[in-house]
């Protein structure tokens, strides 16, 4: 049962938890910085100064698109109490196949781009589908199978690169994608808004895709029958089953959707930055995506905000090495944020519950309202 | 009618089954070795490497066992191991190798404390917390590595300087040639007799040049069995995982039991991490754990949340890893071994599960066809052997397992 809320209380408690988490993270990182002999205030000021430069902001936004896709992929599965921890393997596998597909045929402009994206989605879904089938067919926990499949993906990618897609290439990577398969840059759009970018900085087209997809996933979760089934399966599997929702079907579909979204996470880099897939292709976004989803409470808007925060943190950390401060402090910050946000939400939920109990005791009519926080494993 | 007398322990099903399985596997391995001439399959070299690689996996599995038996899912084992590696490498460099082992345990316990506070006290979803612990651990290790090792000789941005000193090894006298005595098993192994030499080679692998660390790990497994199944403390701890409300009503301090379990779990995971920097290698490297924490969890699941089974699972995954590392060509023979084992399983299950048997026989046939038509497993794919073996084992065992009833369920008095 959902606790009753008075208007305004829900928003406050939704925002209070992340704010508290950020505060804890700042405290911890201040303590850590002081412990290793770096000045915390100087560190934060340097980061802020560098981070808000226009080119830094653009780069942070570009980065956050990657984390947004990865976070969205994780969140869709989390909403159903499925733990897709294998986004890392899924998006790298998808990026490789997309890179290979993009160079193997030629199509006019947008069509080429669309096909490359489709291949990425299908490849990501395929890799996640393995875990879905193992779960429904043999009851293998998806937490372990998706994790182990990350390592298998590393091996398969190395094999496919060396023996199939980049065989005989001196660089060890796939050939460069033709311009028709690349994402357009959005600098013109910014210029329309009256923002001019410094030389060398470009806003990637993936950002627009992220916005569109975020809205689409929001609608999918809140306005479709599938989204209803998914949320219901996550909130109360027994009730969902009794309601006629087939859990196996939901597991398969949700893992495929999650994997498909994961497949997109490699595209901002592949189609907007490297244009080829090689052994040095950027990795790690899948794990950051888990952190982003947890911080964003599995809702598209929250994930967008936390992806922006992570992108900003990572970009502004780059200056620290020049200043002689280990930039790895940011990875600690991210970890502390994630842990404290789940704790803060649990505390907020308990407070809510106690408040409801008090209201019920005092005989106030409990008015059911829509839940302000989306349900999920972190709820 | 006579009252049923309890069967002697060696005839109980949970003893007979595994023993028969071991004998069957030994037969299959011996057959495949003789047929293909791949002596490495049961050589004491590979078995010794199996043992060395199985120790961290087994300790990680034991770590999971402690935690999950008390009802706390621990997916943060990988992260706790990472903390163990970086702490172990730091103390090992500064104060010597055994200090490193101890520091690894301390680091793991601290990480376990975090998991305990978040999951037991605050009641956060245990899987989520485990994942978060892993994310945090990677960050902490990266930061500590830069702060502690920067500028030291032999260190890099993602690597520590070498640990000082090594942990010694021991061989069993007479059987495996310790202290200058004859090496009887070694001679038996050299004869390449069917079955006898295989048994000899495997035994010698377990008894020859065994690290003292491994001896400690084996003692810890035995100690865990003793504590968890033969003391009141262990009974209470397991009660917290099987039915916390019932345990609470009988006066068991559920939360305190869960704290103990997760702290021990963290310590064992940290120990597994320090093994990687003191025995398996002598430096800390980023990404060194390579998912062993998760493989350890899989070993525990394979072992049905029991110590003996966990050790069996760890040895199995260690074997896949050892074969992959020492003789990658032998991995190809594993496909044939898989075919033989699948056929054996098909025959065993013919009467009770005919359809599954059919599927298994067919899979065995496919594996055999793959073995016949290929010459070698590509080197890049050989790397995936332990992970694939883990997945395969999960696929075959996942449905007939029984985990502690309340794993993953936070406990609050009064159900609030």
Boltz contact constraints between the chains, C-beta under 6 A:
constraints:
  - contact:
      token1: [A, 36]
      token2: [B, 147]
      max_distance: 6.0
  - contact:
      token1: [A, 83]
      token2: [B, 127]
      max_distance: 6.0
  - contact:
      token1: [A, 138]
      token2: [B, 395]
      max_distance: 6.0
  - contact:
      token1: [A, 138]
      token2: [B, 398]
      max_distance: 6.0
  - contact:
      token1: [A, 139]
      token2: [B, 398]
      max_distance: 6.0
  - contact:
      token1: [A, 139]
      token2: [B, 399]
      max_distance: 6.0
  - contact:
      token1: [A, 140]
      token2: [B, 394]
      max_distance: 6.0
  - contact:
      token1: [A, 140]
      token2: [B, 395]
      max_distance: 6.0
  - contact:
      token1: [A, 140]
      token2: [B, 398]
      max_distance: 6.0
  - contact:
      token1: [A, 144]
      token2: [B, 298]
      max_distance: 6.0
  - contact:
      token1: [A, 147]
      token2: [B, 294]
      max_distance: 6.0
  - contact:
      token1: [A, 148]
      token2: [B, 387]
      max_distance: 6.0
  - contact:
      token1: [A, 148]
      token2: [B, 390]
      max_distance: 6.0
  - contact:
      token1: [A, 148]
      token2: [B, 391]
      max_distance: 6.0
  - contact:
      token1: [A, 151]
      token2: [B, 291]
      max_distance: 6.0
  - contact:
      token1: [A, 151]
      token2: [B, 387]
      max_distance: 6.0
  - contact:
      token1: [A, 152]
      token2: [B, 384]
      max_distance: 6.0
  - contact:
      token1: [A, 152]
      token2: [B, 387]
      max_distance: 6.0
  - contact:
      token1: [A, 155]
      token2: [B, 380]
      max_distance: 6.0
  - contact:
      token1: [A, 155]
      token2: [B, 381]
      max_distance: 6.0
  - contact:
      token1: [A, 155]
      token2: [B, 383]
      max_distance: 6.0
  - contact:
      token1: [A, 155]
      token2: [B, 384]
      max_distance: 6.0
  - contact:
      token1: [A, 158]
      token2: [B, 380]
      max_distance: 6.0
  - contact:
      token1: [A, 159]
      token2: [B, 378]
      max_distance: 6.0
  - contact:
      token1: [A, 159]
      token2: [B, 380]
      max_distance: 6.0
  - contact:
      token1: [A, 159]
      token2: [B, 381]
      max_distance: 6.0
  - contact:
      token1: [A, 162]
      token2: [B, 380]
      max_distance: 6.0
  - contact:
      token1: [A, 290]
      token2: [B, 131]
      max_distance: 6.0
  - contact:
      token1: [A, 291]
      token2: [B, 135]
      max_distance: 6.0
  - contact:
      token1: [A, 326]
      token2: [B, 146]
      max_distance: 6.0
  - contact:
      token1: [A, 326]
      token2: [B, 147]
      max_distance: 6.0
  - contact:
      token1: [A, 328]
      token2: [B, 142]
      max_distance: 6.0
  - contact:
      token1: [A, 328]
      token2: [B, 143]
      max_distance: 6.0
  - contact:
      token1: [A, 328]
      token2: [B, 146]
      max_distance: 6.0
  - contact:
      token1: [A, 331]
      token2: [B, 139]
      max_distance: 6.0
  - contact:
      token1: [A, 331]
      token2: [B, 142]
      max_distance: 6.0
  - contact:
      token1: [A, 332]
      token2: [B, 139]
      max_distance: 6.0
  - contact:
      token1: [A, 332]
      token2: [B, 140]
      max_distance: 6.0
  - contact:
      token1: [A, 332]
      token2: [B, 143]
      max_distance: 6.0
  - contact:
      token1: [A, 335]
      token2: [B, 135]
      max_distance: 6.0
  - contact:
      token1: [A, 335]
      token2: [B, 136]
      max_distance: 6.0
  - contact:
      token1: [A, 335]
      token2: [B, 139]
      max_distance: 6.0
  - contact:
      token1: [A, 338]
      token2: [B, 132]
      max_distance: 6.0
  - contact:
      token1: [A, 338]
      token2: [B, 135]
      max_distance: 6.0
  - contact:
      token1: [A, 339]
      token2: [B, 132]
      max_distance: 6.0
  - contact:
      token1: [A, 339]
      token2: [B, 136]
      max_distance: 6.0
  - contact:
      token1: [A, 342]
      token2: [B, 124]
      max_distance: 6.0
  - contact:
      token1: [A, 342]
      token2: [B, 128]
      max_distance: 6.0
  - contact:
      token1: [A, 343]
      token2: [B, 118]
      max_distance: 6.0
  - contact:
      token1: [A, 343]
      token2: [B, 122]
      max_distance: 6.0
  - contact:
      token1: [A, 343]
      token2: [B, 124]
      max_distance: 6.0
  - contact:
      token1: [A, 346]
      token2: [B, 122]
      max_distance: 6.0
  - contact:
      token1: [A, 346]
      token2: [B, 124]
      max_distance: 6.0
  - contact:
      token1: [A, 377]
      token2: [B, 125]
      max_distance: 6.0
  - contact:
      token1: [A, 377]
      token2: [B, 128]
      max_distance: 6.0
  - contact:
      token1: [A, 378]
      token2: [B, 128]
      max_distance: 6.0
